[in-house]
Amino acid sequence: MTRYRLDIAYDGTDFSGWARQPGLRTVCGVLEENLSTVLRTAVQLTVAGRTDAGVHATGQVAHFDLPDPVVIPDGLVRRLARMLPQDVRVTAVGVAPADFDARFSALRRHYEYRLTDAPFGANPLRARDTAPWRRPVDLGRMQAASDALLGLHDFAAFCRRREGATTVRELQRFSWSQDADGVCTAQVSADAFCWSMVRSLVGAVAAVGEGRRSADWVAGLLDERERSSAINVAAACGLTLVRVDYPADHELAARNLATRDKREVDAHAGGCCGD
């Protein structure tokens, strides 16, 4: 068997998320179908981040295995570009080390969230990846609230329940910037994310930016052990997976083992959300 890595970008607007779902158009389903056609063998993808419906990616990563002697044909990226619909692209493909695992080898995932409080909403050319915000927001207040969430915490209040998975995560970056057009962009990085966590983080700190909540309220959410109904989940359209970090090749096996052990411990401990 030979393992291959794919780098993938997609506009998630018209997809029902990444994961295969019978009767629904999903990113994984479209890619597996086209790859299987080109390679003339069944392809099953393992992905770094299982994005929800409407969420985009510019730096998604997946892997798959091909039995010998099946090989990747020359020009596969260009050939897939002719076959795939316009809202998904494989940007790179190559042989990966045997120990590479798109999910379990990952050190951290990086997301961006774009929102605008302009009275006219999002610029039409960016309307599919920018969430319109109904109330004005203050960037400084949002940054203060975001700073209070950094570090290793139980983010149960920010996660949708998923049986047998943990909500303990290390939030490594949560920073905001604003461009000349007034669009606010959050850079959010962590070792992994719970289901719906990034959009819940944005929704919570945006409430502070609106002046409806305080930074202390956001910090206090870390003491809760169930999902908080007080958090409004931000719209999916503003969220994009932009990068996944991996260790050096010689460190892949150790990283896989550490991540798998953590997942098994978490499952026995009875957490609530998967990444």
N, C-alpha and C positions, 0 to 999 in steps of 0.2 A: 504493500500500500504506500502511496505517496500523498503527503498532505500539501494542500495549497491554501494560500491566503488571498482573500479578496478585499479590496478597499472599495467602498460603496458610497454613493451619494443619491439622495432622493428627496423629492418634494412629497411630503406625506399627506397632502390635502385630500387626495382622492383614494388613499389607501385605508383599509381597516386595521392599521397597525402593521408591525413586522410579522408576528407569528402566523403560521398557517392556520386557517379557519375554513372549514367546509362551506362552500358556496359564497365566500367573501373574497374580495380582491385585496391581497396582502403583498407586502414587499417580498417576503420570503417565498411565497407561492409563485409570484411572477419570475423571480430569479431562478428558483429551482426548475421550473418548467422550461425556461429557455436554456439554461445550462445543460439540462438533461438532453434536450434536443440536439444541441451542438456536439456534446461529448458522446452521445449515443449510449449513455448509461445513467442509471438513476443517481441523482445528486441530492444529498441532504446537508443543509447548512447549519453550522453552529455559529451564533452571533455574539458579539460583545455586549450589545445593549438592545433589549427587546422593546423598541419604542411603541408607544400607544398610537391609536388612530389620530391622524392629523399632525403628528410630530415629524419633523424633518431630520435629515442627516447630511452632513458634508464629509464626515470622517468615520462612518460606520465601518466595522471590520468583521469579517466572517471567515470561517475555514470549512473545508470539505476534504474528504479522502477519495482517491481514485485507485481502483485495483490495478496492479501491474498486469498487462503492459499498456493500459490506457494512459495516454499522455495529453497534455494541453496543447492544442494546435497553435501554430504561430499566428499572431494577429488576433488573438481571442478578444481583446478589449475592443478593437475596431469592429470585429464581427458582431459582438454583442450590442454595440452602439446602433447597428443597423436593425437589430431584431427587437430590442427592448423598447417599451413605450418611452415617451419623452420625459416622463417624471421619475425615471430611475436609470442610473448608470453605474457600471463597474468601471472604476477609474484606474485600477491596477490589479494585476494577478501575478502570482509567482509561487515557486516552491517554498514551503515553510519548513522549519526544523520539525522533526518528528514530535518533539515535546510541545510545540506551539499549540495553544488552545485559545481561540478568540475570546472565550468567556473567562476561563479560570486562570489564564496567564496574565490578564489585565491588572495593571497596577492602579490605574485611576481612569475615570471617564470625565470628559470636559463637555459641558453644555453651555449654550448661549440662549438667553431669553430676551427678545426684543418687544418693547411696548412703546406706544405713543399716546400722549394725552392731548394731542392736537385736536381742536374742535372739529376738523374735517375728517379725522381718522387717519388711517395709514395711507402713505403715498401709493397710488394704484400699482406702481411697478414693484412694490414690496408688500402688497396687501396680503399675500399668501404666507409670509413669514414674520409679520409684525402684528401684534395684538393691539387693537384700539382700546384705550382706557377711558372710561366715562368721566372720571374725576381728575382734576389736576393732581400731580404727585410732586413731592419735594425730594430731590435726589439725596440731599444730606441726611434727611430723616430715614430714608430707606437704607442708606449705607450704615448708619448707626445701628439699625435693627439687624442688618445682615451680619455685622461684626459680632453681635451677641450670640450668633449661632455657630460660629467657627469652632472646630475641634471635634473630639470624639464624644458623641452623645447618643442617647436613645431618642430617635426621631419618630416615635410612635404617633405623636399628634399630627404628623405631616404625611402619614402613609395610609394607603388603603389596605385593608386587612387581607393578608394572604397566608393561609394556614401553613404552619411549620417553617416560617422564615423569619429572620431577625430584622429588627428595626434599628440596631446599633450601627452607626456609620461614622466615618471621620470626614467631616466637611472641611476641605482644605482651602477652598477659595469661594468667596461670595462677594464679588466686587461689582460696582455699578459705574457706568460712564454715560455721557450724553453727547450726541453728535450735533453738528451745526443745524440740523433739521429738527432738533428737539427729541429725537428718538433715544430712549433709555435702554441700554443693553446691560444685562447681568451676565457675568462670567462665573459659572458655578462648577466647581470641581470636587470630586470625592473619590474614595477608593471604590465605592459602588453606591447605587441609589436604590431606595425602596420604590415600590410601585407608586407612581404619582407624586413622588417626593419633591422634585424640582418645581413643578407647577404649584404645589402647595406652599413651598418656601417663598416663591414669588408672590403668591396671593397674600400671604401673611405680611410680608414686609411692605407690599404696596398699600395695604390698609394703614400702615404707619405713615407712609408717604402721603396718603390722603388726609392725614390728621385724625382719622377715626380711632386709631389705636396708638399705644405707646411702645417704645422699644422694650420696656420692662415686660409688657404683655407678651411680646414675642419670646423673650428669654424664658418667661414662665411656662411657655408651652413645652419646653424640654422636660418639665417635671411630670407631664401627663403620660399615661401608659396606654391610652386608647386614642384613636383618631379624633381630632377636635372638630366638632360641627361648626365652630366659630370661624374656621378658615375657609375662605372662598378660593377654590382651585382656579388658577389662571388658565386662560384658553390654550388649547393645544397648539394653535397656529403659530404662536410666538416662540416655540421651543425647537432648538436644533442641536443634535449631537455633533460636535465639531471635531473631537479627537479622542483617541484611546491610547494610553501609554502602556508600553510593555517593557520588561527587563531585557537585558542582553541575553543572547541565545543560551549561554551556559548557565543562566539562572532560571530558565523557564521551568525545568522539572521541579525545582524547589518551590517556585511560586505556585505552580499547580497544586502541589501537595499541601502547602499552607492554606490556600484558598479552599480546597475541597475539605480539609479538616475543619476549617472554620464553619463552612456551610453545614457539615454533619453535626457539629456541636450545637450550632444555632437551632437546627431542626429538632434535636432532642430537647433543647431548652424551651422550645415552643414560642418562637417569635411570631411576627405577624405579616411581614411583607417581603416579597422577593425583589431583586433588582432588575 
